[in-house]
Amino acid sequence: MSDAQKLIAEVLRAHTDEGRLFTLGDSDWHVVMCQCGKEFGPPHGIGDHAEHVAAEIDKALGGLGREVSKGTRMCSYPGSGGPCEGKDHGRWVSGWTPEIDEEDR
């Protein structure tokens, strides 16, 4: 498992849903209670919690941004075999770098 995957798994573990199901009248309501202490209530609790976890992963990775090449590089796609002139390509980039132990320097 890569360092980035380990970091993502750590964030996911820290933000698991410890939700509760409440019954009010004839309706059941699921309230998402994130392990970090934040609560997300109906009607958008599950979706709001997913956005919260995505933001926490993005933050842990140093903030993801979209980088677009304006067709000035060689294609790295399998089978392309040449320049991608006139074709834009994008990728997600991060400011995240793994921590380096003093003994590894």
Secondary structure, DSSP 8 states (H G I E B T S, - for coil): --HHHHHHHHHHHHT-B--EEEEETTEEEEEEEBTTS-EE-TTSHHHHHHHHHHHHHHHHTT-EEEEEE-S-SB--STT--SB-TT--EEEEEE-------GGG-
